[in-house]
Amino acid sequence: MRRLFLLVVVAAAVLAGWYLRDLWTREPEPAAADAEGVVWEPLTMEGAERARAAVQQLARSSGPVFQNIRPGDLASYVYVELARQLPPSAEDVRAAVIGERLYLKAWVRLSEMGAAEVLGPFAGMVSERDTVSFGGTFDIVRPGMAQFRVRDLRVRELSIPPRYVPRLLARVRRGAVPEGIAEDGLPLEVPAHIGDVRIAGGRITLYKNVP
């Protein structure tokens, strides 16, 4: 049984490395501000390592009770989970904090989101392949499980009406949805010692789960 478990772990690591090979091997474009002055940060291996180190600090009994993490770093850290929620064609994934929400945007093929079926008359207002951005907040559902509540979903400059968001997410989410995840939520596995995630003032703050 132990040998079987090790084989599964190794196989999962190989598959994850193959799936994420483009992210970790290509030279990322630098952070860039859009027309509104919002700085979109690329996802990088260095950012993932910085976020991982901050999370590990929170795991120490004598460590800090909170850590501030940049949007791009946090998105890089949880990209394995986020990638499961994004269409397979997603490219140039970036992150930014706007107000009290974390935003992610990527260049995707809209047919993978079922845009024509879900959006109805709105589908004719977007291209076959376009920029999709979604913003939201984090909730800790239970130790080890969080969700990203999508409060704003846009295709290019078109704001998708809230009633369509659960239907689009249902097309994007893969596999069974864990218990307690909202219709507008994307499930994310997190370390059990993370007790809260807050977004404010352009920062993302992780808090330790204090008994």
Secondary structure, 3 states (H helix, E strand, C coil): CHHHHHHHHHHHHHHHHHHCHHHHHCCCCCCEECCCCCEEEECCHHHHHHHHHHHHHHHCCCCCCEEEECHHHHHHHCHHHHHCCCCCCCEEEEEEEECCEEEEEEEEEHHHHCHHHHHHHHHHHCCCEEEEEEEEEEEEEECCEEEEEEEEEEECCEECCHHHHHHHHHHHCCCCCCCCCCCCEEEEECCCCEEEEEEECCEEEEEECCC
